[in-house]
């Protein structure tokens, strides 16, 4: 069966390709890793508020610390505290 004979290399390549297109909420980010902001969701008022804080598509964000889902992040050369509800609307 050709499906069963695939090597682990093929599986790994598919995961890498697939990961490139997947987005996840900022709440799932690993502290210390730099991520690119891919989408800012929520209602227009919410997304505008986040964009004014520096959360813009294509920008970089790094989680500094996390406590109970609330984050402290570095974005646009500033350190910003973001609640978990807001952080869930920022996709990386």
PyMOL Python script that loads the backbone (N, CA, C, O; Angstrom):
from pymol import cmd

cmd.read_pdbstr("""\
ATOM      1  N   UNK A   1       0.859  -1.186   0.000  1.00  0.00           N
ATOM      2  CA  UNK A   1       0.000   0.000   0.000  1.00  0.00           C
ATOM      3  C   UNK A   1       0.898   1.240   0.000  1.00  0.00           C
ATOM      4  O   UNK A   1       1.696   1.425   0.920  1.00  0.00           O
ATOM      5  N   UNK A   2       0.773   2.101  -1.038  1.00  0.00           N
ATOM      6  CA  UNK A   2       1.657   3.278  -1.124  1.00  0.00           C
ATOM      7  C   UNK A   2       1.450   4.259   0.032  1.00  0.00           C
ATOM      8  O   UNK A   2       2.390   4.942   0.439  1.00  0.00           O
ATOM      9  N   UNK A   3       0.253   4.331   0.550  1.00  0.00           N
ATOM     10  CA  UNK A   3      -0.029   5.248   1.670  1.00  0.00           C
ATOM     11  C   UNK A   3       0.764   4.842   2.912  1.00  0.00           C
ATOM     12  O   UNK A   3       1.262   5.700   3.642  1.00  0.00           O
ATOM     13  N   UNK A   4       0.878   3.556   3.147  1.00  0.00           N
ATOM     14  CA  UNK A   4       1.565   3.053   4.329  1.00  0.00           C
ATOM     15  C   UNK A   4       3.084   3.107   4.180  1.00  0.00           C
ATOM     16  O   UNK A   4       3.801   3.067   5.180  1.00  0.00           O
ATOM     17  N   UNK A   5       3.590   3.198   2.939  1.00  0.00           N
ATOM     18  CA  UNK A   5       5.030   3.134   2.730  1.00  0.00           C
ATOM     19  C   UNK A   5       5.703   4.504   2.777  1.00  0.00           C
ATOM     20  O   UNK A   5       6.906   4.603   2.535  1.00  0.00           O
ATOM     21  N   UNK A   6       4.955   5.553   3.082  1.00  0.00           N
ATOM     22  CA  UNK A   6       5.570   6.882   3.167  1.00  0.00           C
ATOM     23  C   UNK A   6       6.553   6.926   4.329  1.00  0.00           C
ATOM     24  O   UNK A   6       6.301   6.375   5.400  1.00  0.00           O
ATOM     25  N   UNK A   7       7.654   7.580   4.098  1.00  0.00           N
ATOM     26  CA  UNK A   7       8.649   7.705   5.159  1.00  0.00           C
ATOM     27  C   UNK A   7       8.314   8.857   6.098  1.00  0.00           C
ATOM     28  O   UNK A   7       7.460   9.693   5.803  1.00  0.00           O
ATOM     29  N   UNK A   8       8.991   8.882   7.215  1.00  0.00           N
ATOM     30  CA  UNK A   8       8.783   9.971   8.167  1.00  0.00           C
ATOM     31  C   UNK A   8       9.181  11.314   7.574  1.00  0.00           C
ATOM     32  O   UNK A   8       8.649  12.350   7.973  1.00  0.00           O
ATOM     33  N   UNK A   9      10.104  11.306   6.632  1.00  0.00           N
ATOM     34  CA  UNK A   9      10.510  12.552   5.972  1.00  0.00           C
ATOM     35  C   UNK A   9       9.339  13.222   5.278  1.00  0.00           C
ATOM     36  O   UNK A   9       9.205  14.445   5.326  1.00  0.00           O
ATOM     37  N   UNK A  10       8.489  12.433   4.631  1.00  0.00           N
ATOM     38  CA  UNK A  10       7.313  12.993   3.958  1.00  0.00           C
ATOM     39  C   UNK A  10       6.352  13.602   4.961  1.00  0.00           C
ATOM     40  O   UNK A  10       5.795  14.675   4.724  1.00  0.00           O
ATOM     41  N   UNK A  11       6.156  12.922   6.080  1.00  0.00           N
ATOM     42  CA  UNK A  11       5.263  13.426   7.122  1.00  0.00           C
ATOM     43  C   UNK A  11       5.812  14.736   7.667  1.00  0.00           C
ATOM     44  O   UNK A  11       5.063  15.694   7.861  1.00  0.00           O
ATOM     45  N   UNK A  12       7.113  14.779   7.914  1.00  0.00           N
ATOM     46  CA  UNK A  12       7.753  15.983   8.448  1.00  0.00           C
ATOM     47  C   UNK A  12       7.603  17.148   7.476  1.00  0.00           C
ATOM     48  O   UNK A  12       7.284  18.264   7.885  1.00  0.00           O
ATOM     49  N   UNK A  13       7.834  16.888   6.176  1.00  0.00           N
ATOM     50  CA  UNK A  13       7.703  17.950   5.173  1.00  0.00           C
ATOM     51  C   UNK A  13       6.281  18.496   5.141  1.00  0.00           C
ATOM     52  O   UNK A  13       6.084  19.706   5.037  1.00  0.00           O
ATOM     53  N   UNK A  14       5.288  17.610   5.230  1.00  0.00           N
ATOM     54  CA  UNK A  14       3.885  18.067   5.223  1.00  0.00           C
ATOM     55  C   UNK A  14       3.599  18.941   6.431  1.00  0.00           C
ATOM     56  O   UNK A  14       2.885  19.936   6.315  1.00  0.00           O
ATOM     57  N   UNK A  15       4.147  18.585   7.594  1.00  0.00           N
ATOM     58  CA  UNK A  15       3.923  19.379   8.805  1.00  0.00           C
ATOM     59  C   UNK A  15       4.538  20.767   8.662  1.00  0.00           C
ATOM     60  O   UNK A  15       3.925  21.758   9.057  1.00  0.00           O
ATOM     61  N   UNK A  16       5.731  20.845   8.108  1.00  0.00           N
ATOM     62  CA  UNK A  16       6.393  22.136   7.923  1.00  0.00           C
ATOM     63  C   UNK A  16       5.574  22.999   6.965  1.00  0.00           C
ATOM     64  O   UNK A  16       5.333  24.174   7.242  1.00  0.00           O
ATOM     65  N   UNK A  17       5.149  22.429   5.851  1.00  0.00           N
ATOM     66  CA  UNK A  17       4.352  23.175   4.876  1.00  0.00           C
ATOM     67  C   UNK A  17       3.029  23.593   5.499  1.00  0.00           C
ATOM     68  O   UNK A  17       2.588  24.729   5.324  1.00  0.00           O
ATOM     69  N   UNK A  18       2.401  22.688   6.219  1.00  0.00           N
ATOM     70  CA  UNK A  18       1.098  22.970   6.828  1.00  0.00           C
ATOM     71  C   UNK A  18       1.228  24.063   7.890  1.00  0.00           C
ATOM     72  O   UNK A  18       0.365  24.936   7.985  1.00  0.00           O
ATOM     73  N   UNK A  19       2.289  24.025   8.683  1.00  0.00           N
ATOM     74  CA  UNK A  19       2.485  24.992   9.762  1.00  0.00           C
ATOM     75  C   UNK A  19       2.609  26.408   9.209  1.00  0.00           C
ATOM     76  O   UNK A  19       2.210  27.371   9.863  1.00  0.00           O
ATOM     77  N   UNK A  20       3.161  26.532   8.009  1.00  0.00           N
ATOM     78  CA  UNK A  20       3.348  27.837   7.405  1.00  0.00           C
ATOM     79  C   UNK A  20       2.006  28.551   7.204  1.00  0.00           C
ATOM     80  O   UNK A  20       1.954  29.780   7.226  1.00  0.00           O
ATOM     81  N   UNK A  21       0.933  27.797   7.012  1.00  0.00           N
ATOM     82  CA  UNK A  21      -0.365  28.385   6.712  1.00  0.00           C
ATOM     83  C   UNK A  21      -1.294  28.436   7.920  1.00  0.00           C
ATOM     84  O   UNK A  21      -2.319  29.115   7.875  1.00  0.00           O
ATOM     85  N   UNK A  22      -0.958  27.738   8.989  1.00  0.00           N
ATOM     86  CA  UNK A  22      -1.800  27.738  10.172  1.00  0.00           C
ATOM     87  C   UNK A  22      -1.546  28.987  10.992  1.00  0.00           C
ATOM     88  O   UNK A  22      -0.427  29.499  11.045  1.00  0.00           O
ATOM     89  N   UNK A  23      -2.594  29.465  11.624  1.00  0.00           N
ATOM     90  CA  UNK A  23      -2.455  30.578  12.548  1.00  0.00           C
ATOM     91  C   UNK A  23      -2.886  30.080  13.917  1.00  0.00           C
ATOM     92  O   UNK A  23      -3.694  29.158  14.031  1.00  0.00           O
ATOM     93  N   UNK A  24      -2.342  30.697  14.945  1.00  0.00           N
ATOM     94  CA  UNK A  24      -2.757  30.358  16.295  1.00  0.00           C
ATOM     95  C   UNK A  24      -2.891  31.657  17.080  1.00  0.00           C
ATOM     96  O   UNK A  24      -2.260  32.655  16.733  1.00  0.00           O
ATOM     97  N   UNK A  25      -3.703  31.657  18.129  1.00  0.00           N
ATOM     98  CA  UNK A  25      -3.834  32.875  18.925  1.00  0.00           C
ATOM     99  C   UNK A  25      -2.557  33.151  19.712  1.00  0.00           C
ATOM    100  O   UNK A  25      -1.800  32.236  20.039  1.00  0.00           O
ATOM    101  N   UNK A  26      -2.336  34.413  20.006  1.00  0.00           N
ATOM    102  CA  UNK A  26      -1.151  34.816  20.755  1.00  0.00           C
ATOM    103  C   UNK A  26      -1.082  34.124  22.113  1.00  0.00           C
ATOM    104  O   UNK A  26       0.003  33.958  22.670  1.00  0.00           O
ATOM    105  N   UNK A  27      -2.212  33.727  22.640  1.00  0.00           N
ATOM    106  CA  UNK A  27      -2.254  33.039  23.935  1.00  0.00           C
ATOM    107  C   UNK A  27      -1.481  31.720  23.913  1.00  0.00           C
ATOM    108  O   UNK A  27      -1.107  31.213  24.970  1.00  0.00           O
ATOM    109  N   UNK A  28      -1.234  31.155  22.722  1.00  0.00           N
ATOM    110  CA  UNK A  28      -0.522  29.881  22.601  1.00  0.00           C
ATOM    111  C   UNK A  28       0.969  30.059  22.310  1.00  0.00           C
ATOM    112  O   UNK A  28       1.682  29.073  22.120  1.00  0.00           O
ATOM    113  N   UNK A  29       1.439  31.291  22.272  1.00  0.00           N
ATOM    114  CA  UNK A  29       2.839  31.561  21.949  1.00  0.00           C
ATOM    115  C   UNK A  29       3.763  31.113  23.070  1.00  0.00           C
ATOM    116  O   UNK A  29       3.404  31.159  24.247  1.00  0.00           O
ATOM    117  N   UNK A  30       4.942  30.686  22.691  1.00  0.00           N
ATOM    118  CA  UNK A  30       5.978  30.334  23.660  1.00  0.00           C
ATOM    119  C   UNK A  30       6.715  31.601  24.088  1.00  0.00           C
ATOM    120  O   UNK A  30       7.170  32.362  23.234  1.00  0.00           O
ATOM    121  N   UNK A  31       6.841  31.842  25.397  1.00  0.00           N
ATOM    122  CA  UNK A  31       7.586  33.021  25.859  1.00  0.00           C
ATOM    123  C   UNK A  31       9.008  33.029  25.301  1.00  0.00           C
ATOM    124  O   UNK A  31       9.680  31.998  25.258  1.00  0.00           O
ATOM    125  N   UNK A  32       9.451  34.207  24.876  1.00  0.00           N
ATOM    126  CA  UNK A  32      10.804  34.371  24.358  1.00  0.00           C
ATOM    127  C   UNK A  32      10.932  34.192  22.855  1.00  0.00           C
ATOM    128  O   UNK A  32      11.938  34.601  22.276  1.00  0.00           O
ATOM    129  N   UNK A  33       9.936  33.589  22.208  1.00  0.00           N
ATOM    130  CA  UNK A  33       9.986  33.408  20.751  1.00  0.00           C
ATOM    131  C   UNK A  33       9.342  34.590  20.054  1.00  0.00           C
ATOM    132  O   UNK A  33       8.321  35.109  20.505  1.00  0.00           O
ATOM    133  N   UNK A  34       9.945  35.013  18.949  1.00  0.00           N
ATOM    134  CA  UNK A  34       9.407  36.118  18.159  1.00  0.00           C
ATOM    135  C   UNK A  34       8.446  35.558  17.109  1.00  0.00           C
ATOM    136  O   UNK A  34       8.771  34.598  16.411  1.00  0.00           O
ATOM    137  N   UNK A  35       7.275  36.157  17.006  1.00  0.00           N
ATOM    138  CA  UNK A  35       6.258  35.732  16.044  1.00  0.00           C
ATOM    139  C   UNK A  35       5.851  36.912  15.176  1.00  0.00           C
ATOM    140  O   UNK A  35       5.989  38.069  15.574  1.00  0.00           O
ATOM    141  N   UNK A  36       5.348  36.607  13.985  1.00  0.00           N
ATOM    142  CA  UNK A  36       4.794  37.620  13.098  1.00  0.00           C
ATOM    143  C   UNK A  36       3.282  37.642  13.262  1.00  0.00           C
ATOM    144  O   UNK A  36       2.630  36.598  13.232  1.00  0.00           O
ATOM    145  N   UNK A  37       2.733  38.828  13.435  1.00  0.00           N
ATOM    146  CA  UNK A  37       1.279  38.978  13.562  1.00  0.00           C
ATOM    147  C   UNK A  37       0.665  38.765  12.189  1.00  0.00           C
ATOM    148  O   UNK A  37       1.048  39.425  11.223  1.00  0.00           O
ATOM    149  N   UNK A  38      -0.293  37.840  12.100  1.00  0.00           N
ATOM    150  CA  UNK A  38      -0.883  37.494  10.811  1.00  0.00           C
ATOM    151  C   UNK A  38      -2.301  38.013  10.658  1.00  0.00           C
ATOM    152  O   UNK A  38      -2.779  38.204   9.539  1.00  0.00           O
ATOM    153  N   UNK A  39      -2.986  38.245  11.793  1.00  0.00           N
ATOM    154  CA  UNK A  39      -4.354  38.768  11.723  1.00  0.00           C
ATOM    155  C   UNK A  39      -4.711  39.371  13.070  1.00  0.00           C
ATOM    156  O   UNK A  39      -4.315  38.851  14.112  1.00  0.00           O
ATOM    157  N   UNK A  40      -5.454  40.458  13.050  1.00  0.00           N
ATOM    158  CA  UNK A  40      -5.979  41.058  14.266  1.00  0.00           C
ATOM    159  C   UNK A  40      -7.495  41.002  14.139  1.00  0.00           C
ATOM    160  O   UNK A  40      -8.090  41.705  13.322  1.00  0.00           O
ATOM    161  N   UNK A  41      -8.108  40.158  14.956  1.00  0.00           N
ATOM    162  CA  UNK A  41      -9.546  39.923  14.838  1.00  0.00           C
ATOM    163  C   UNK A  41     -10.352  40.768  15.805  1.00  0.00           C
ATOM    164  O   UNK A  41      -9.866  41.748  16.371  1.00  0.00           O
ATOM    165  N   UNK A  42     -11.596  40.360  15.976  1.00  0.00           N
ATOM    166  CA  UNK A  42     -12.499  41.074  16.864  1.00  0.00           C
ATOM    167  C   UNK A  42     -13.320  42.107  16.123  1.00  0.00           C
ATOM    168  O   UNK A  42     -13.195  42.279  14.911  1.00  0.00           O
ATOM    169  N   UNK A  43     -14.171  42.796  16.887  1.00  0.00           N
ATOM    170  CA  UNK A  43     -14.979  43.863  16.299  1.00  0.00           C
ATOM    171  C   UNK A  43     -14.070  44.993  15.856  1.00  0.00           C
ATOM    172  O   UNK A  43     -12.914  45.072  16.272  1.00  0.00           O
ATOM    173  N   UNK A  44     -14.595  45.864  15.013  1.00  0.00           N
ATOM    174  CA  UNK A  44     -13.779  46.939  14.450  1.00  0.00           C
ATOM    175  C   UNK A  44     -13.138  47.790  15.551  1.00  0.00           C
ATOM    176  O   UNK A  44     -11.970  48.165  15.448  1.00  0.00           O
ATOM    177  N   UNK A  45     -13.892  48.088  16.587  1.00  0.00           N
ATOM    178  CA  UNK A  45     -13.371  48.900  17.694  1.00  0.00           C
ATOM    179  C   UNK A  45     -12.201  48.190  18.387  1.00  0.00           C
ATOM    180  O   UNK A  45     -11.197  48.815  18.728  1.00  0.00           O
ATOM    181  N   UNK A  46     -12.347  46.886  18.586  1.00  0.00           N
ATOM    182  CA  UNK A  46     -11.301  46.101  19.250  1.00  0.00           C
ATOM    183  C   UNK A  46     -10.053  46.027  18.389  1.00  0.00           C
ATOM    184  O   UNK A  46      -8.944  46.248  18.876  1.00  0.00           O
ATOM    185  N   UNK A  47     -10.228  45.718  17.111  1.00  0.00           N
ATOM    186  CA  UNK A  47      -9.055  45.590  16.238  1.00  0.00           C
ATOM    187  C   UNK A  47      -8.349  46.940  16.075  1.00  0.00           C
ATOM    188  O   UNK A  47      -7.121  46.985  15.992  1.00  0.00           O
ATOM    189  N   UNK A  48      -9.096  48.020  16.029  1.00  0.00           N
ATOM    190  CA  UNK A  48      -8.482  49.349  15.933  1.00  0.00           C
ATOM    191  C   UNK A  48      -7.683  49.662  17.207  1.00  0.00           C
ATOM    192  O   UNK A  48      -6.579  50.202  17.137  1.00  0.00           O
ATOM    193  N   UNK A  49      -8.249  49.318  18.362  1.00  0.00           N
ATOM    194  CA  UNK A  49      -7.557  49.525  19.640  1.00  0.00           C
ATOM    195  C   UNK A  49      -6.232  48.764  19.658  1.00  0.00           C
ATOM    196  O   UNK A  49      -5.195  49.314  20.029  1.00  0.00           O
ATOM    197  N   UNK A  50      -6.278  47.485  19.251  1.00  0.00           N
ATOM    198  CA  UNK A  50      -5.061  46.667  19.239  1.00  0.00           C
ATOM    199  C   UNK A  50      -4.040  47.210  18.244  1.00  0.00           C
ATOM    200  O   UNK A  50      -2.843  47.226  18.531  1.00  0.00           O
ATOM    201  N   UNK A  51      -4.503  47.654  17.081  1.00  0.00           N
ATOM    202  CA  UNK A  51      -3.586  48.212  16.086  1.00  0.00           C
ATOM    203  C   UNK A  51      -2.939  49.491  16.598  1.00  0.00           C
ATOM    204  O   UNK A  51      -1.771  49.752  16.310  1.00  0.00           O
ATOM    205  N   UNK A  52      -3.686  50.290  17.356  1.00  0.00           N
ATOM    206  CA  UNK A  52      -3.105  51.509  17.938  1.00  0.00           C
ATOM    207  C   UNK A  52      -2.040  51.195  18.989  1.00  0.00           C
ATOM    208  O   UNK A  52      -1.147  52.006  19.232  1.00  0.00           O
ATOM    209  N   UNK A  53      -2.134  50.024  19.607  1.00  0.00           N
ATOM    210  CA  UNK A  53      -1.106  49.591  20.557  1.00  0.00           C
ATOM    211  C   UNK A  53       0.140  49.056  19.848  1.00  0.00           C
ATOM    212  O   UNK A  53       1.183  48.874  20.477  1.00  0.00           O
ATOM    213  N   UNK A  54       0.032  48.803  18.537  1.00  0.00           N
ATOM    214  CA  UNK A  54       1.170  48.301  17.772  1.00  0.00           C
ATOM    215  C   UNK A  54       0.981  46.909  17.209  1.00  0.00           C
ATOM    216  O   UNK A  54       1.878  46.390  16.544  1.00  0.00           O
ATOM    217  N   UNK A  55      -0.170  46.287  17.458  1.00  0.00           N
ATOM    218  CA  UNK A  55      -0.436  44.944  16.938  1.00  0.00           C
ATOM    219  C   UNK A  55      -0.960  45.059  15.513  1.00  0.00           C
ATOM    220  O   UNK A  55      -2.170  45.056  15.288  1.00  0.00           O
ATOM    221  N   UNK A  56      -0.045  45.161  14.549  1.00  0.00           N
ATOM    222  CA  UNK A  56      -0.415  45.313  13.149  1.00  0.00           C
ATOM    223  C   UNK A  56       0.047  44.084  12.363  1.00  0.00           C
ATOM    224  O   UNK A  56       1.071  43.480  12.683  1.00  0.00           O
ATOM    225  N   UNK A  57      -0.713  43.725  11.341  1.00  0.00           N
ATOM    226  CA  UNK A  57      -0.375  42.578  10.507  1.00  0.00           C
ATOM    227  C   UNK A  57       1.014  42.788   9.905  1.00  0.00           C
ATOM    228  O   UNK A  57       1.304  43.841   9.336  1.00  0.00           O
ATOM    229  N   UNK A  58       1.854  41.784  10.037  1.00  0.00           N
ATOM    230  CA  UNK A  58       3.228  41.854   9.545  1.00  0.00           C
ATOM    231  C   UNK A  58       4.216  42.294  10.608  1.00  0.00           C
ATOM    232  O   UNK A  58       5.424  42.144  10.428  1.00  0.00           O
ATOM    233  N   UNK A  59       3.719  42.836  11.718  1.00  0.00           N
ATOM    234  CA  UNK A  59       4.597  43.257  12.805  1.00  0.00           C
ATOM    235  C   UNK A  59       5.052  42.066  13.639  1.00  0.00           C
ATOM    236  O   UNK A  59       4.480  40.980  13.551  1.00  0.00           O
ATOM    237  N   UNK A  60       6.071  42.278  14.437  1.00  0.00           N
ATOM    238  CA  UNK A  60       6.603  41.222  15.295  1.00  0.00           C
ATOM    239  C   UNK A  60       6.120  41.395  16.716  1.00  0.00           C
ATOM    240  O   UNK A  60       5.917  42.515  17.186  1.00  0.00           O
ATOM    241  N   UNK A  61       5.939  40.274  17.397  1.00  0.00           N
ATOM    242  CA  UNK A  61       5.526  40.284  18.796  1.00  0.00           C
ATOM    243  C   UNK A  61       6.243  39.151  19.518  1.00  0.00           C
ATOM    244  O   UNK A  61       6.393  38.052  18.985  1.00  0.00           O
ATOM    245  N   UNK A  62       6.686  39.441  20.745  1.00  0.00           N
ATOM    246  CA  UNK A  62       7.346  38.447  21.577  1.00  0.00           C
ATOM    247  C   UNK A  62       6.684  38.448  22.945  1.00  0.00           C
ATOM    248  O   UNK A  62       6.548  39.497  23.574  1.00  0.00           O
ATOM    249  N   UNK A  63       6.273  37.275  23.405  1.00  0.00           N
ATOM    250  CA  UNK A  63       5.697  37.160  24.739  1.00  0.00           C
ATOM    251  C   UNK A  63       6.846  37.164  25.750  1.00  0.00           C
ATOM    252  O   UNK A  63       7.776  36.362  25.662  1.00  0.00           O
ATOM    253  N   UNK A  64       6.754  38.084  26.706  1.00  0.00           N
ATOM    254  CA  UNK A  64       7.763  38.187  27.753  1.00  0.00           C
ATOM    255  C   UNK A  64       7.384  37.266  28.905  1.00  0.00           C
ATOM    256  O   UNK A  64       8.218  36.516  29.411  1.00  0.00           O
ATOM    257  N   UNK A  65       6.117  37.328  29.317  1.00  0.00           N
ATOM    258  CA  UNK A  65       5.651  36.461  30.396  1.00  0.00           C
ATOM    259  C   UNK A  65       4.153  36.256  30.300  1.00  0.00           C
ATOM    260  O   UNK A  65       3.448  37.001  29.618  1.00  0.00           O
ATOM    261  N   UNK A  66       3.671  35.217  31.003  1.00  0.00           N
ATOM    262  CA  UNK A  66       2.252  34.852  30.986  1.00  0.00           C
ATOM    263  C   UNK A  66       1.838  34.454  32.395  1.00  0.00           C
ATOM    264  O   UNK A  66       2.510  33.656  33.050  1.00  0.00           O
ATOM    265  N   UNK A  67       0.725  35.018  32.854  1.00  0.00           N
ATOM    266  CA  UNK A  67       0.156  34.634  34.149  1.00  0.00           C
ATOM    267  C   UNK A  67      -1.348  34.469  33.950  1.00  0.00           C
ATOM    268  O   UNK A  67      -2.046  35.425  33.614  1.00  0.00           O
ATOM    269  N   UNK A  68      -1.840  33.246  34.160  1.00  0.00           N
ATOM    270  CA  UNK A  68      -3.270  32.927  33.996  1.00  0.00           C
ATOM    271  C   UNK A  68      -3.820  33.340  32.639  1.00  0.00           C
ATOM    272  O   UNK A  68      -4.976  33.751  32.541  1.00  0.00           O
ATOM    273  N   UNK A  69      -3.006  33.235  31.591  1.00  0.00           N
ATOM    274  CA  UNK A  69      -3.457  33.567  30.241  1.00  0.00           C
ATOM    275  C   UNK A  69      -3.265  35.025  29.876  1.00  0.00           C
ATOM    276  O   UNK A  69      -3.342  35.379  28.699  1.00  0.00           O
ATOM    277  N   UNK A  70      -3.016  35.883  30.861  1.00  0.00           N
ATOM    278  CA  UNK A  70      -2.725  37.292  30.594  1.00  0.00           C
ATOM    279  C   UNK A  70      -1.254  37.418  30.240  1.00  0.00           C
ATOM    280  O   UNK A  70      -0.403  36.770  30.847  1.00  0.00           O
ATOM    281  N   UNK A  71      -0.959  38.259  29.250  1.00  0.00           N
ATOM    282  CA  UNK A  71       0.389  38.317  28.699  1.00  0.00           C
ATOM    283  C   UNK A  71       1.049  39.670  28.875  1.00  0.00           C
ATOM    284  O   UNK A  71       0.383  40.705  28.894  1.00  0.00           O
ATOM    285  N   UNK A  72       2.346  39.649  29.000  1.00  0.00           N
ATOM    286  CA  UNK A  72       3.158  40.843  28.819  1.00  0.00           C
ATOM    287  C   UNK A  72       3.990  40.569  27.578  1.00  0.00           C
ATOM    288  O   UNK A  72       4.698  39.565  27.500  1.00  0.00           O
ATOM    289  N   UNK A  73       3.898  41.476  26.605  1.00  0.00           N
ATOM    290  CA  UNK A  73       4.545  41.256  25.308  1.00  0.00           C
ATOM    291  C   UNK A  73       5.393  42.457  24.920  1.00  0.00           C
ATOM    292  O   UNK A  73       5.159  43.577  25.373  1.00  0.00           O
ATOM    293  N   UNK A  74       6.371  42.203  24.080  1.00  0.00           N
ATOM    294  CA  UNK A  74       7.113  43.269  23.413  1.00  0.00           C
ATOM    295  C   UNK A  74       6.535  43.415  22.022  1.00  0.00           C
ATOM    296  O   UNK A  74       6.482  42.453  21.256  1.00  0.00           O
ATOM    297  N   UNK A  75       6.103  44.620  21.699  1.00  0.00           N
ATOM    298  CA  UNK A  75       5.576  44.907  20.373  1.00  0.00           C
ATOM    299  C   UNK A  75       5.960  46.341  20.018  1.00  0.00           C
ATOM    300  O   UNK A  75       5.747  47.252  20.818  1.00  0.00           O
ATOM    301  N   UNK A  76       6.516  46.550  18.842  1.00  0.00           N
ATOM    302  CA  UNK A  76       6.926  47.889  18.388  1.00  0.00           C
ATOM    303  C   UNK A  76       7.781  48.613  19.427  1.00  0.00           C
ATOM    304  O   UNK A  76       7.504  49.767  19.754  1.00  0.00           O
ATOM    305  N   UNK A  77       8.791  47.969  19.938  1.00  0.00           N
ATOM    306  CA  UNK A  77       9.718  48.561  20.913  1.00  0.00           C
ATOM    307  C   UNK A  77       9.039  49.015  22.203  1.00  0.00           C
ATOM    308  O   UNK A  77       9.569  49.875  22.907  1.00  0.00           O
ATOM    309  N   UNK A  78       7.884  48.453  22.518  1.00  0.00           N
ATOM    310  CA  UNK A  78       7.185  48.766  23.763  1.00  0.00           C
ATOM    311  C   UNK A  78       6.816  47.472  24.469  1.00  0.00           C
ATOM    312  O   UNK A  78       6.667  46.424  23.841  1.00  0.00           O
ATOM    313  N   UNK A  79       6.675  47.563  25.767  1.00  0.00           N
ATOM    314  CA  UNK A  79       6.208  46.420  26.554  1.00  0.00           C
ATOM    315  C   UNK A  79       4.757  46.707  26.915  1.00  0.00           C
ATOM    316  O   UNK A  79       4.445  47.748  27.491  1.00  0.00           O
ATOM    317  N   UNK A  80       3.863  45.761  26.565  1.00  0.00           N
ATOM    318  CA  UNK A  80       2.429  45.969  26.714  1.00  0.00           C
ATOM    319  C   UNK A  80       1.816  44.781  27.447  1.00  0.00           C
ATOM    320  O   UNK A  80       2.157  43.631  27.170  1.00  0.00           O
ATOM    321  N   UNK A  81       0.912  45.061  28.382  1.00  0.00           N
ATOM    322  CA  UNK A  81       0.143  44.011  29.047  1.00  0.00           C
ATOM    323  C   UNK A  81      -1.147  43.803  28.268  1.00  0.00           C
ATOM    324  O   UNK A  81      -1.834  44.765  27.925  1.00  0.00           O
ATOM    325  N   UNK A  82      -1.478  42.541  27.989  1.00  0.00           N
ATOM    326  CA  UNK A  82      -2.661  42.208  27.208  1.00  0.00           C
ATOM    327  C   UNK A  82      -3.432  41.121  27.948  1.00  0.00           C
ATOM    328  O   UNK A  82      -2.870  40.087  28.308  1.00  0.00           O
ATOM    329  N   UNK A  83      -4.721  41.362  28.171  1.00  0.00           N
ATOM    330  CA  UNK A  83      -5.575  40.353  28.791  1.00  0.00           C
ATOM    331  C   UNK A  83      -5.777  39.177  27.865  1.00  0.00           C
ATOM    332  O   UNK A  83      -5.607  39.296  26.652  1.00  0.00           O
ATOM    333  N   UNK A  84      -6.143  38.024  28.442  1.00  0.00           N
ATOM    334  CA  UNK A  84      -6.267  36.818  27.618  1.00  0.00           C
ATOM    335  C   UNK A  84      -7.349  36.927  26.569  1.00  0.00           C
ATOM    336  O   UNK A  84      -7.215  36.333  25.499  1.00  0.00           O
ATOM    337  N   UNK A  85      -8.441  37.677  26.834  1.00  0.00           N
ATOM    338  CA  UNK A  85      -9.494  37.854  25.822  1.00  0.00           C
ATOM    339  C   UNK A  85      -8.984  38.626  24.612  1.00  0.00           C
ATOM    340  O   UNK A  85      -9.282  38.279  23.469  1.00  0.00           O
ATOM    341  N   UNK A  86      -8.214  39.677  24.875  1.00  0.00           N
ATOM    342  CA  UNK A  86      -7.636  40.460  23.773  1.00  0.00           C
ATOM    343  C   UNK A  86      -6.560  39.663  23.051  1.00  0.00           C
ATOM    344  O   UNK A  86      -6.485  39.684  21.823  1.00  0.00           O
ATOM    345  N   UNK A  87      -5.729  38.960  23.811  1.00  0.00           N
ATOM    346  CA  UNK A  87      -4.642  38.179  23.222  1.00  0.00           C
ATOM    347  C   UNK A  87      -5.183  37.093  22.293  1.00  0.00           C
ATOM    348  O   UNK A  87      -4.530  36.733  21.313  1.00  0.00           O
ATOM    349  N   UNK A  88      -6.361  36.577  22.594  1.00  0.00           N
ATOM    350  CA  UNK A  88      -6.959  35.539  21.755  1.00  0.00           C
ATOM    351  C   UNK A  88      -7.376  36.077  20.393  1.00  0.00           C
ATOM    352  O   UNK A  88      -7.561  35.298  19.458  1.00  0.00           O
ATOM    353  N   UNK A  89      -7.526  37.384  20.265  1.00  0.00           N
ATOM    354  CA  UNK A  89      -7.931  37.993  18.998  1.00  0.00           C
ATOM    355  C   UNK A  89      -6.737  38.313  18.088  1.00  0.00           C
ATOM    356  O   UNK A  89      -6.906  38.673  16.923  1.00  0.00           O
ATOM    357  N   UNK A  90      -5.533  38.174  18.645  1.00  0.00           N
ATOM    358  CA  UNK A  90      -4.317  38.426  17.871  1.00  0.00           C
ATOM    359  C   UNK A  90      -3.788  37.079  17.396  1.00  0.00           C
ATOM    360  O   UNK A  90      -3.393  36.233  18.199  1.00  0.00           O
ATOM    361  N   UNK A  91      -3.786  36.895  16.080  1.00  0.00           N
ATOM    362  CA  UNK A  91      -3.360  35.616  15.503  1.00  0.00           C
ATOM    363  C   UNK A  91      -1.951  35.735  14.949  1.00  0.00           C
ATOM    364  O   UNK A  91      -1.599  36.703  14.275  1.00  0.00           O
ATOM    365  N   UNK A  92      -1.151  34.707  15.258  1.00  0.00           N
ATOM    366  CA  UNK A  92       0.249  34.690  14.815  1.00  0.00           C
ATOM    367  C   UNK A  92       0.494  33.467  13.944  1.00  0.00           C
ATOM    368  O   UNK A  92       1.610  33.262  13.467  1.00  0.00           O
TER     369      UNK A  92
END
""", "prot")
cmd.dss("prot")
cmd.show_as("cartoon", "prot")
cmd.util.cbc("prot")
cmd.orient("prot")
